[in-house]
Amino acid sequence: MSVQAKIRDHYLPPNPEEYLRAEPPTGRVIVIAPTRAACETIELAMQLSIETVLEREHGPEIRQLAHRGEGFGIVAGTGTGKTLSIRSIAAEILQTELRVGVVNREREATPETPTWNVVIVTTGIARRWFQDNLIVPQDTLVVDEIHQTSAELELCLALGKRVGCRFIWLSATVDPSFYAEYLDSASVLETTAFDPGRAARVVVRAAEPLEFLDTKFVRKLVKGGRGAAVFLPTRAEVEQVAGELGWRWDRLNAAFYHGGEPIRAIRPFLEGTAEKPFILAMTQAGQSALNIHGLDTVIIYDACYNTVVDKGRRVLTRQYLGANEILQMAGRVHGRVPNGEVHILSDRKVDFPSLTPTPPAFQLAGDSERVALTAAALSIDLAELELPVPLDRKAYSESVQRLTARGLVKNGRLTSYGHDVEAMPVDRPWAELLVHADEDLLHCVAVCANIDSLHRMTRDESDLGGLIVPGSDHLTGYNVFAEAVEKCGFLGQVYGLPRHLFVEEVSDWAEQRGVLVKALEDTALGLASVMRTLETPLRRKLPRVTRENMLRFRDLIARIMPFELAIEHETVSGERVRLSRSSVCGGNSAVAGTVTYFADRFGIPRAAIEGTEIPFSLIQKHATASAPTVEFRSGSKRSGLFVTQTREYFGFELSRERRPLTGEFPSQLADRARDALVTSLLAGATSHPDQQRLSRTLGRLDEYWRRSGGILESARPGGAQRHLREQVQKVRSWDEFLHTALELDMESTVPLSRRSELDKLPTSVRLLGDQVPLRYDFEAGVPIVRIRLREGQARRLRARDLPGLDRPVRFSVYHGKREVVRASSLDELQQLVGELTDRRRHRPRRRSRGH
């Protein structure tokens, strides 16, 4: 039973028309924040009036720019007051009492939303509002932490430009030139808390983190009562460093924070109550928004994992830190605190004084499907969006074709099914499953949809005994969440909305199981959001996965198959895929799930999948037969027409049946059979009595077409095909075909006078004492003539040796019958022939057997 009729997007105002009618004359201020936590911080800042570095240096200038209605940017380090400035900016624009509201995954739009004149939203919600035309030209977009790039944020920037909104953007350390030009900023205000008298001592050293944090360094840290932060690329390294130092040093307050931990884990460090000496190990991602009090020492490990877009794929790649990241992390103490120290652990030369901010790295090019869905929701062409980064057109075209084939898009617009899927607050594959799921499976699918991955839900060392569902990472993750709710959870409310919450003992349970508490809380938030969208009440307790549930879950996936599919370690495109390290799926099965890409130590993208095994019996059950095709085949035993039909499953060919087409053509295959006959005649492959004569005529027509430079319409490719198709129109069998006279009349197709004229064009020229052949051809639709040369001739050829011809000249070099060089100019020919010689010279010699 489908639940499509029950879907409602709670992130949109209940009455969109009322919201638009209530638009104030000045427009609203729409604040776009990168995260839910940032929304709460901004909401708090809207209630405060505190003097900051930014207010002291640029306060009047900011208010003047806001009042004039001009777009502008603010670039400032952490702790200078960027977020607090939003209040004064909004007050200057609106010139009235600020009525502030927040819409994110925790807090939905309400009947009071039309009364808000300041709306704080996350990037995904902002994109939804754009899609429903709720953001209008008179609105002002304030983009906080714009340097934290994401596909959603970049899409919002393009949508805001399309609508014609004014942009005010806030950023930490970044080269502002791109944003200033792209967002038509009248001015960019840059401020810093840097005090030259407090410049930190910066040391660059080639060492690993724990090697650097030796007894000598930690003893100095403890003796001086210092506060240190260590920035590392992965959560495993963060936990290892904090655990090792905490175990070795009783007097050291060692803690860690990464994306898998709730922010409350480091609350004392943010509030300035953490006991010194302390050392806080953190991942580099997302640290820019955290202001750590009491910090005077920063240790930066020069490595990070960034998403690099490669051929439309998002490839996780280990890289050195960029200048922006180093400056941002060092800027927490450099020029801000007395006796500050910055230690950069790197095996490369880092000249810290010469580092300058660089432009941001964008992500949108790796999410062509998101762009395609947004364009379809707005019924616009991609050309109408001025994206901040060029999109891979091939990947975009493939996304549109995939969405169209799946029924989400038709004629460039979202279908009703597409609108239902887009209303879901989860990724498209899970949204499709939710739209099709029976009510009994809803909670299970909704939980799975909000688990990022089993790998990211658990620590490297985990104990999931009794929770593992063999063959399904999805259902294993569901069981983990279900047990957490059963043992440590209850159904409560947050902001008046129902949600599963956890008691303090969940930390002990999570520690025992090796599960991340933050992953549980995020899943609970996402589950509540999905169930509100489906207008379905939350269950207090979630049952464990039964065998019946598992079978129905697999059947649902097999029937809809919204995921990427790997059968025997290969995707439908033939790409090799291995199982994710934490997967509980089998080795040689079909796995449906998410393929992630990572670069190996040589920089080559590798693929891994995590998901659910699909039995081959289900694949066969939901496979479909293709429409039969007819083709000509020749062989030693039999030549003639054959009917081919395949059985396919979402692009995978499971079987192929081929049988000879004997006797009279069936009516449903007759036209396809005649088309196959013409195709084989053009290829010169049939045993028809007139085949050789037709092939000669076809060859002459092709030559005349190329010699004419494409202006001889009667010889245009396709003309002969249509003429032959007319002659076989009444053919009803292979035998009848063989007894049907076929002809192509050269006299009536190309007049003698025109043939004589084209025959006068040279077929060869004399170069360097040799007669070399010419071939008339086309290159990108332009008529050319290609000179065929041997390697020695090409090496000796000079410009003075070239003959005058009636069209551009191109060059080909052959070794026997194999073309080894193709060049568009004489200079390119000489260069490529030289490289050919060099490769041959440096080719390893084969040793004789006696050595």
C-alpha positions in Angstrom: 0.0 0.0 0.0 1.5 3.3 -1.1 1.4 6.3 1.3 1.7 9.0 -1.5 -1.6 10.7 -0.5 -0.3 11.4 3.0 2.8 13.3 2.2 3.1 17.0 3.4 6.3 19.1 3.4 6.3 20.6 6.9 9.3 22.8 6.1 7.1 25.0 3.9 4.6 27.5 5.4 1.2 25.8 5.8 -0.3 28.5 3.7 2.3 29.7 1.1 -0.1 32.3 -0.3 -0.5 33.9 3.1 3.2 33.9 3.6 3.8 35.8 0.3 1.0 38.3 1.0 2.6 39.1 4.3 5.9 40.1 2.6 7.0 43.4 4.3 7.8 46.4 1.9 11.5 46.0 2.7 11.4 42.3 1.9 12.4 39.7 4.5 15.9 38.9 5.7 16.6 35.2 4.9 19.6 33.9 6.8 21.2 30.8 5.4 23.2 28.8 7.9 25.4 25.7 7.2 24.1 23.6 10.1 21.3 23.2 12.6 23.7 24.2 15.4 24.5 27.4 13.4 20.8 28.2 13.2 20.5 28.1 17.0 23.7 30.3 17.4 22.3 32.9 15.0 18.9 32.9 16.7 20.7 33.6 20.0 22.8 36.3 18.4 19.7 38.1 17.2 18.8 38.7 20.9 22.2 40.1 21.9 23.9 43.5 21.6 27.6 43.0 22.3 30.6 45.1 21.3 32.9 43.1 19.0 36.1 43.6 17.0 34.0 43.8 13.8 31.6 46.4 15.4 34.5 48.5 16.5 36.3 48.5 13.2 33.4 48.5 10.7 30.1 49.0 12.5 29.0 52.3 10.9 30.2 51.1 7.5 28.2 47.9 7.8 25.1 49.7 8.7 25.6 52.2 5.9 26.0 49.4 3.3 22.9 47.6 4.7 20.8 50.8 4.6 21.8 51.6 1.0 20.5 48.3 -0.2 23.9 47.1 -1.6 25.3 43.6 -1.5 28.5 43.2 0.4 30.8 40.7 2.1 32.5 40.4 5.5 35.7 38.4 5.9 36.8 38.0 9.5 38.4 35.4 11.7 36.7 33.2 14.3 35.6 35.2 17.4 35.6 38.7 15.7 31.8 39.0 15.8 30.6 38.1 12.3 27.5 36.2 13.5 26.6 38.9 16.0 26.6 41.5 13.2 23.6 39.9 11.6 21.3 41.5 14.2 22.4 45.1 13.3 22.3 44.3 9.6 18.7 43.0 9.8 17.6 46.0 11.9 19.1 48.4 9.4 17.3 46.7 6.5 13.9 46.2 8.1 13.7 49.4 10.2 11.2 47.7 12.5 11.0 45.2 15.3 12.8 42.0 14.4 10.5 38.9 14.4 12.8 36.0 14.1 11.9 32.4 13.3 13.9 29.2 12.5 13.1 26.4 10.1 15.4 23.3 10.0 15.0 19.6 10.5 14.2 20.2 14.2 11.8 23.1 13.8 9.2 23.2 11.1 7.3 26.1 9.6 4.2 27.1 11.5 1.1 29.2 11.0 3.1 32.1 12.6 5.8 31.9 9.9 4.1 34.6 7.7 4.7 37.1 10.6 8.4 36.6 10.6 10.6 39.2 9.0 13.9 37.3 9.7 13.9 33.7 8.7 16.9 31.5 9.6 17.1 28.3 7.5 19.7 25.6 6.7 20.9 25.3 3.1 18.6 22.4 2.2 15.5 24.2 3.5 16.5 27.3 1.6 16.7 25.3 -1.6 13.2 23.9 -0.9 11.9 27.5 -0.4 13.5 28.6 -3.7 11.8 25.6 -5.5 8.4 26.7 -4.2 9.0 30.4 -5.1 8.9 31.5 -1.4 12.0 33.7 -1.7 11.4 36.8 -3.8 13.6 39.5 -5.4 13.0 42.0 -2.6 14.4 39.6 0.0 17.9 39.9 1.3 20.0 36.7 1.6 22.5 36.7 4.5 24.8 33.7 4.0 26.7 32.8 7.2 30.0 30.8 7.0 29.9 31.0 3.2 33.4 29.4 3.1 31.8 26.1 4.3 31.0 25.0 0.8 28.4 22.3 0.0 26.4 21.4 -3.1 23.2 22.7 -1.4 24.8 26.1 -0.6 26.2 26.5 -4.0 22.9 25.7 -5.6 21.2 28.3 -3.3 23.7 30.9 -4.4 22.7 30.2 -8.1 19.0 30.2 -7.3 19.3 33.5 -5.4 21.1 35.1 -8.4 18.3 33.8 -10.7 15.6 35.3 -8.4 17.6 38.6 -8.2 18.1 38.7 -4.5 20.7 40.9 -2.7 23.5 39.0 -1.0 25.3 39.8 2.2 27.8 37.1 3.0 30.0 36.3 6.0 33.2 34.3 5.8 36.2 33.2 7.7 39.7 33.2 6.1 39.2 33.0 2.4 40.1 34.9 -0.8 37.0 37.0 -1.2 37.6 37.9 -4.9 35.4 35.1 -6.3 32.4 35.8 -4.0 32.7 39.6 -4.5 32.4 39.2 -8.3 29.9 36.3 -8.4 27.5 37.9 -5.9 27.9 41.4 -7.3 29.2 42.8 -4.0 29.7 46.6 -3.7 32.3 46.1 -1.0 34.1 43.5 1.0 35.0 44.4 4.6 38.0 42.5 6.0 38.8 42.6 9.7 41.0 40.6 12.0 41.8 40.3 15.7 45.5 40.2 14.9 47.7 42.0 17.3 51.4 42.2 16.1 52.5 42.2 19.7 50.9 38.8 20.2 52.2 37.1 17.1 52.6 33.4 17.9 55.8 31.4 17.6 55.3 29.2 14.5 57.3 26.0 14.1 57.2 23.6 11.2 58.4 20.0 11.9 58.2 16.7 10.1 56.6 14.4 12.7 53.5 12.3 13.3 51.1 13.6 16.0 51.9 11.1 18.8 55.6 11.3 17.9 55.4 15.1 18.4 53.3 14.9 21.5 56.1 13.2 23.4 57.0 13.4 27.1 59.0 16.6 26.7 56.3 18.5 24.9 53.4 17.4 27.2 55.5 18.0 30.4 56.0 21.6 29.1 52.3 21.9 28.4 51.4 20.7 31.9 54.0 22.8 33.6 52.9 26.0 31.8 49.2 25.3 32.4 48.5 25.8 28.8 45.5 25.0 26.6 46.2 23.2 23.4 44.1 22.1 20.4 45.3 19.4 18.0 43.7 19.4 14.6 43.6 16.0 12.8 42.0 14.7 9.6 40.0 11.7 10.9 37.9 10.8 13.9 40.0 7.7 14.6 43.1 9.8 14.9 41.3 12.3 17.1 40.2 9.5 19.5 43.6 7.8 19.5 45.5 11.0 20.4 43.0 12.0 23.2 42.9 8.4 24.5 46.7 7.9 24.5 47.4 11.3 26.2 44.6 10.9 28.8 45.9 7.4 29.7 49.6 8.6 30.0 49.0 11.9 31.8 46.7 12.1 34.9 47.2 15.9 35.3 46.2 16.6 31.6 42.6 17.3 30.8 42.4 15.4 27.5 39.3 15.4 25.4 38.2 15.0 21.8 35.5 16.2 19.4 34.5 15.1 15.9 31.3 15.0 13.8 30.2 11.8 15.6 30.0 13.4 19.0 27.3 15.8 20.4 28.5 19.3 20.9 27.8 19.0 24.6 30.9 16.8 24.9 33.1 19.9 24.7 30.7 22.4 26.3 33.2 23.4 29.0 35.8 24.3 26.4 33.3 26.5 24.6 32.1 28.2 27.9 35.6 28.7 29.2 35.2 26.4 32.2 37.5 23.6 31.1 40.3 23.0 33.6 43.8 23.7 32.5 46.2 22.2 31.4 44.1 20.8 28.6 44.5 19.3 25.2 41.5 19.0 22.8 41.9 16.8 19.8 39.5 17.8 17.0 38.8 17.0 13.3 39.6 19.9 11.0 36.2 19.8 9.2 33.7 22.2 10.7 36.0 23.5 13.4 35.8 27.1 12.2 32.5 27.8 13.9 33.7 26.7 17.3 35.3 29.3 19.6 37.5 27.6 22.2 38.3 29.6 25.3 41.7 29.4 27.0 43.5 28.3 23.9 47.2 29.3 23.5 48.7 26.4 21.6 47.7 25.0 18.3 49.1 21.8 16.7 48.1 21.3 13.0 48.7 18.0 11.3 49.1 18.9 7.6 46.7 16.4 6.1 43.0 16.3 5.3 40.5 14.4 3.3 38.7 16.5 0.7 36.0 15.6 -1.8 37.5 16.0 -5.3 35.1 15.9 -8.3 36.4 13.5 -10.9 34.2 12.8 -13.9 31.1 13.6 -12.0 32.0 11.4 -9.0 32.8 12.7 -5.6 36.2 11.1 -4.7 37.5 11.3 -1.1 41.1 12.2 -1.4 43.9 12.7 1.1 45.6 16.0 0.5 47.8 18.6 2.2 45.9 21.3 4.0 45.2 24.5 2.0 46.3 27.9 3.0 42.8 28.9 4.2 42.6 26.0 6.6 46.1 26.5 8.1 45.5 30.3 8.5 42.1 29.7 10.1 43.4 27.1 12.6 46.6 29.1 13.4 44.5 32.3 13.7 42.9 31.0 16.9 46.1 32.0 18.8 48.3 33.8 16.2 48.1 37.5 17.0 45.3 37.0 19.6 46.8 35.6 22.8 50.2 36.3 24.5 52.9 33.7 24.2 50.9 31.7 21.6 52.5 28.8 19.8 51.6 27.2 16.5 53.1 23.8 15.5 52.6 22.6 12.0 53.4 18.9 11.5 54.3 18.5 7.8 56.7 16.6 5.5 56.7 19.6 3.1 58.1 23.0 3.4 55.5 25.4 4.8 56.4 29.1 4.7 53.8 30.3 7.1 54.5 34.1 6.8 53.9 33.9 3.0 50.6 32.1 3.2 47.7 34.0 1.8 44.0 33.1 1.6 42.9 31.3 -1.6 39.5 30.9 -3.3 37.1 28.2 -1.9 36.8 24.7 -3.2 33.3 24.0 -4.6 31.3 20.7 -4.4 28.4 21.2 -6.7 30.0 19.6 -9.8 29.8 16.2 -8.0 26.0 16.4 -7.4 24.5 16.6 -10.9 21.3 14.8 -9.8 20.6 17.4 -7.2 20.9 20.1 -9.9 18.7 18.1 -12.3 15.9 17.7 -9.6 16.0 21.4 -8.7 15.9 22.4 -12.4 12.9 20.1 -12.9 11.1 21.4 -9.8 11.4 25.0 -11.1 10.7 23.9 -14.8 13.8 25.7 -15.9 16.7 24.9 -18.2 20.2 24.4 -16.7 21.3 27.5 -18.8 19.1 29.7 -16.6 21.3 28.9 -13.6 24.6 30.7 -13.2 26.3 28.1 -11.2 29.5 29.0 -9.2 31.3 26.1 -10.8 30.9 24.4 -14.2 28.8 21.3 -14.1 29.8 18.1 -15.8 27.4 18.2 -18.7 27.7 14.5 -19.4 26.9 13.6 -15.8 24.0 16.0 -15.8 22.5 14.5 -18.9 22.9 11.0 -17.5 21.1 12.2 -14.3 18.2 13.7 -16.3 17.9 10.4 -18.2 18.0 8.4 -15.0 15.3 10.5 -13.3 13.1 10.5 -16.4 13.4 6.7 -16.7 12.5 6.4 -13.0 9.3 8.5 -13.5 10.4 11.5 -11.4 10.8 13.9 -14.4 8.9 14.2 -17.6 9.5 16.8 -20.3 11.9 18.6 -17.9 9.4 18.9 -15.1 8.8 17.0 -11.9 5.9 14.5 -12.1 3.5 14.1 -9.2 5.6 11.2 -8.1 8.7 13.4 -8.4 7.0 16.0 -6.2 6.2 13.4 -3.5 9.8 12.2 -3.6 11.2 15.7 -3.4 8.9 16.5 -0.4 10.7 13.8 1.6 13.5 15.1 3.9 15.9 12.3 2.9 18.0 11.5 -0.1 16.2 10.6 -3.3 16.8 6.7 -3.2 15.3 6.5 0.3 12.5 8.9 -0.6 11.4 6.6 -3.4 11.3 3.6 -1.0 9.3 5.6 1.5 6.8 6.6 -1.1 6.3 2.9 -2.0 6.6 1.3 1.4 3.7 -0.4 3.2 2.8 1.1 6.6 4.3 -1.9 8.4 7.7 -1.1 6.9 7.6 2.7 7.2 9.5 3.0 10.5 12.1 0.5 9.4 12.7 2.3 6.1 12.6 5.7 7.7 15.3 4.8 10.3 17.5 3.3 7.6 17.1 6.4 5.5 18.5 8.6 8.3 21.6 6.5 9.1 24.5 7.9 7.1 26.2 4.5 7.0 26.9 1.7 9.3 30.6 2.6 9.1 29.9 6.2 10.3 27.5 5.0 13.0 30.0 2.9 14.8 33.6 3.1 16.0 36.4 1.0 14.5 36.2 -1.3 17.5 32.5 -2.1 18.0 30.5 -5.0 19.5 27.3 -5.5 17.6 26.6 -9.0 18.8 22.9 -9.9 18.4 22.2 -6.9 16.3 23.8 -7.9 13.0 21.4 -8.8 10.2 23.6 -10.9 7.9 23.5 -9.5 4.4 22.2 -6.0 5.3 24.1 -3.1 6.6 20.8 -1.1 6.4 18.9 -3.4 8.7 21.9 -3.9 11.0 21.9 -0.1 11.5 18.2 -0.2 12.2 18.7 -2.8 14.9 21.4 -0.7 16.5 19.0 2.2 16.7 16.1 0.1 17.9 18.1 -1.3 20.8 19.2 2.2 21.8 15.6 3.3 21.9 14.5 0.1 23.7 17.2 0.4 26.5 17.9 4.1 26.8 15.2 6.0 24.8 11.8 7.5 25.4 9.3 9.4 23.3 9.5 13.1 24.2 9.2 16.5 22.6 11.6 19.1 21.3 10.2 22.5 20.2 6.8 21.0 20.7 7.4 18.2 18.1 7.6 14.5 19.1 10.9 12.8 18.9 12.8 9.9 20.4 15.1 11.2 23.1 17.8 9.4 25.2 18.6 9.3 28.9 22.2 9.9 30.1 22.9 6.2 30.3 22.9 6.0 26.5 26.6 7.1 26.7 27.5 4.0 28.7 25.5 1.8 26.3 27.1 3.4 23.3 30.6 3.0 24.8 29.9 -0.7 25.3 28.5 -1.2 21.8 31.0 1.0 20.1 28.3 3.3 18.7 28.4 7.0 18.3 25.7 8.9 20.3 25.6 11.7 17.8 24.6 9.2 15.1 21.7 8.0 17.3 20.5 11.5 17.9 20.7 12.4 14.2 18.8 9.3 13.3 16.1 10.1 15.9 15.8 13.7 14.5 15.6 12.4 10.9 13.0 9.7 11.8 10.8 12.2 13.5 11.1 14.5 10.4 10.1 11.7 8.0 7.1 10.6 10.0 5.8 14.1 10.3 6.1 14.4 6.5 4.1 11.2 6.2 1.6 12.4 8.7 2.2 9.2 10.7 2.7 9.0 14.5 6.0 7.8 15.9 6.1 4.4 17.7 7.3 4.5 21.3 9.4 1.4 20.7 10.8 -0.1 17.6 10.7 -3.9 17.1 13.9 -5.7 16.0 14.1 -7.0 12.5 12.4 -10.3 12.0 12.9 -12.7 9.1 9.6 -11.6 7.6 10.6 -7.9 7.8 14.0 -8.7 6.2 12.3 -10.5 3.3 9.8 -7.7 2.7 12.5 -5.1 3.0 14.6 -6.9 0.4 11.6 -7.3 -1.9 10.8 -3.6 -1.7 14.4 -2.7 -2.7 14.5 -5.3 -5.4 11.1 -4.0 -6.9 12.0 -0.3 -6.8 15.8 -0.5 -6.9 16.6 3.2 -6.3 20.1 2.5 -5.2 23.3 1.7 -7.1 23.7 -2.0 -7.7 26.8 -4.1 -7.8 26.6 -7.7 -9.0 29.7 -9.8 -8.3 31.7 -6.7 -7.6 30.7 -4.8 -10.7 28.3 -1.9 -11.3 26.1 -1.7 -14.4 28.9 0.4 -16.1 31.4 -2.3 -15.5 33.2 -0.5 -12.7 34.9 -2.7 -10.1 33.5 -2.2 -6.6 34.6 -3.8 -3.3 32.6 -4.1 -0.1 33.0 -1.5 2.5 35.3 -2.5 5.3 32.5 -2.5 7.9 29.9 -4.2 5.7 28.1 -7.3 6.8 27.2 -8.3 3.2 28.6 -11.3 1.4 31.4 -11.3 -1.1 30.0 -12.5 -4.4 26.4 -11.4 -4.1 24.3 -8.6 -5.5 24.5 -5.6 -3.2 22.2 -2.5 -3.5 23.3 0.5 -1.7 25.6 3.6 -1.8 28.8 3.6 -3.7 31.5 5.8 -2.3 34.8 6.7 -4.0 38.1 7.2 -2.4 41.6 7.8 -3.9 44.2 5.2 -3.2 47.8 6.2 -2.4 48.5 6.6 -6.1 45.5 9.0 -6.5 43.5 6.4 -8.4 39.7 6.5 -7.6 38.5 3.3 -6.0 34.9 2.4 -5.2 33.3 0.7 -2.2 29.7 -0.2 -1.5 27.6 -0.6 1.7 24.0 -1.7 1.5 21.7 -4.8 1.4 22.2 -8.1 -0.4 19.6 -8.9 -3.0 19.1 -12.6 -3.7 19.3 -13.6 -7.3 15.8 -15.1 -7.0 14.4 -11.6 -6.3 16.4 -10.2 -9.2 14.9 -12.8 -11.6 11.5 -12.1 -10.1 11.6 -8.4 -10.9 13.6 -8.6 -14.1 11.9 -7.5 -17.4 12.2 -8.8 -20.9 13.5 -6.4 -23.5 11.7 -5.7 -26.8 13.0 -8.3 -29.4 15.5 -7.0 -31.9 16.4 -8.3 -35.4 19.9 -8.4 -36.7 21.8 -10.0 -39.5 24.5 -12.5 -38.5 26.9 -14.5 -40.7 28.7 -17.6 -39.7 30.2 -20.8 -40.9 27.0 -22.8 -40.0 24.3 -20.3 -40.8 23.8 -16.8 -42.1 20.7 -14.8 -42.0 18.4 -12.9 -39.7 18.2 -13.6 -36.0 15.8 -12.5 -33.3 17.5 -11.4 -30.1 15.8 -10.9 -26.8 17.4 -10.1 -23.4 16.2 -10.3 -19.8 17.3 -7.3 -17.9 17.4 -5.9 -14.4 18.0 -2.2 -14.0 20.6 -2.1 -16.8 22.2 -5.5 -16.1 21.7 -8.1 -18.8 20.9 -11.4 -17.1 20.4 -13.6 -20.1 20.3 -13.3 -23.9 18.2 -15.5 -26.2 19.0 -15.6 -29.9 17.1 -17.7 -32.5 17.0 -17.7 -36.3 14.2 -15.8 -38.0 12.9 -18.5 -40.4 9.9 -18.4 -42.7 7.7 -15.4 -43.1 8.4 -12.4 -40.9 5.9 -12.1 -38.0 3.9 -8.9 -38.4 5.3 -7.4 -35.2 8.9 -8.0 -36.4 8.5 -7.3 -40.1 9.7 -3.7 -40.1 12.6 -4.5 -37.8 13.6 -7.4 -40.1 13.6 -5.1 -43.2 15.7 -2.5 -41.3 18.2 -5.2 -40.4 18.4 -6.3 -44.1 19.2 -2.7 -45.2 21.8 -2.3 -42.4 23.5 -5.5 -43.5 23.4 -4.5 -47.2 25.1 -1.2 -46.3 27.8 -3.1 -44.4 28.4 -5.4 -47.4 27.7 -8.5 -45.2 24.9 -10.3 -47.0 25.0 -13.2 -49.5 22.5 -11.4 -51.8 23.4 -11.8 -55.5 23.6 -8.0 -55.9 25.7 -7.4 -52.8 29.0 -6.9 -54.5 27.6 -4.5 -57.1 25.7 -2.5 -54.4 28.9 -2.3 -52.3 30.9 -0.9 -55.2 28.2 1.7 -55.8 28.0 2.6 -52.2 31.7 3.0 -52.0 31.7 5.4 -55.0 28.8 7.4 -53.6 30.7 7.8 -50.3 33.8 8.9 -52.2 31.9 11.5 -54.2 30.2 12.8 -51.0 33.6 13.3 -49.3 35.2 14.8 -52.4 32.3 17.3 -52.8 32.9 18.5 -49.3 29.4 17.6 -48.3 27.6 19.7 -50.8 26.5 16.9 -53.2 23.1 16.3 -51.8 22.3 13.3 -54.0 25.3 11.4 -52.5 24.5 12.3 -48.9 24.7 9.3 -46.5 21.2 8.1 -45.8 19.9 8.6 -49.3 21.0 5.1 -50.4 19.6 3.7 -47.2 16.2 5.1 -47.9 16.3 3.9 -51.5 17.2 0.3 -50.4 14.5 0.4 -47.7 11.9 1.2 -50.3 13.0 -1.8 -52.4 12.7 -4.3 -49.5 9.4 -2.9 -48.2 7.4 -5.8 -49.5 9.9 -8.5 -48.6 8.3 -11.0 -46.2 11.1 -13.6 -45.6 14.9 -14.2 -46.0 14.4 -16.3 -49.1 12.2 -13.7 -50.7 14.9 -11.1 -49.9 17.5 -13.2 -51.7 15.3 -13.4 -54.8 14.5 -9.7 -54.9 16.5 -7.6 -57.4 18.2 -4.6 -55.8 19.9 -1.7 -57.4 21.4 1.7 -56.8 21.6 3.7 -60.1 24.8 5.8 -60.2 23.7 7.6 -63.4 20.5 9.0 -61.9 22.0 9.6 -58.5 25.1 11.6 -59.5 25.1 13.1 -63.1 28.1 12.3 -65.3 29.2 15.9 -65.5 29.4 16.1 -61.7 31.2 12.8 -61.4 33.8 13.9 -64.0 34.4 17.1 -62.1 35.0 15.3 -58.8 37.1 12.6 -60.5 39.6 15.3 -61.5 40.5 15.9 -57.9 43.9 14.2 -57.2 44.0 10.8 -55.5 47.7 11.1 -54.6 50.5 13.7 -54.6 54.2 13.5 -55.1 56.2 14.3 -51.9 60.0 13.9 -51.4 60.2 11.7 -54.5 57.4 9.4 -53.5 53.7 9.2 -54.6 51.6 9.4 -51.4 47.8 8.7 -51.2 45.2 11.3 -50.3 41.9 10.7 -48.5 39.1 13.2 -48.6 37.2 13.4 -45.3 35.5 15.6 -42.7 36.8 16.9 -39.3 34.1 18.4 -37.0 32.0 18.9 -40.1 34.7 20.7 -42.0 35.9 19.2 -45.3 39.6 18.2 -45.2 42.1 16.1 -47.1 44.4 13.7 -45.2 47.9 12.9 -46.5 49.0 9.3 -45.6 52.7 9.1 -44.8 55.3 6.7 -43.6 57.3 7.7 -40.5 60.4 8.5 -42.5 58.5 10.7 -44.9 56.8 12.5 -42.0 60.2 13.2 -40.3 61.7 14.7 -43.5 58.6 16.7 -44.5 58.9 20.5 -44.6 56.4 23.3 -45.4 58.0 24.0 -48.8 57.2 20.3 -49.8 53.5 20.6 -49.3 51.3 20.8 -52.5 48.5 23.3 -52.9 45.1 21.6 -52.3 41.5 22.9 -52.3 40.9 22.3 -48.6 42.7 22.2 -45.2 45.4 19.5 -45.0 45.7 16.9 -42.2 48.4 14.2 -41.7 48.4 10.5 -40.8 51.4 8.3 -40.2 51.1 4.6 -40.7 53.1 1.6 -39.6 51.9 -1.0 -42.1 48.1 -0.8 -41.9 48.1 0.7 -38.4 47.7 4.5 -38.0 50.1 5.6 -35.2 50.0 9.4 -35.6 47.3 11.8 -36.5 48.1 15.6 -36.7 46.3 18.8 -37.7 49.4 20.8 -38.6 53.0 20.2 -39.8 54.4 21.4 -36.4 52.2 19.0 -34.5 53.2 16.2 -36.9 56.9 16.8 -36.3 56.4 16.9 -32.5 54.3 13.6 -32.4 56.7 11.8 -34.7 59.6 12.9 -32.4 57.8 11.6 -29.4 57.2 8.3 -31.2 60.9 8.0 -31.8 61.7 8.8 -28.2 59.3 6.2 -26.9 60.9 3.5 -29.1 64.4 4.6 -28.1 63.6 4.2 -24.4 61.7 1.0 -24.7 63.4 -1.8 -22.5 65.3 -4.3 -24.6 64.3 -7.9 -24.4 67.1 -10.0 -22.9 68.3 -13.1 -24.7 67.6 -16.4 -23.1 71.3 -17.0 -22.3 71.5 -14.0 -20.0 
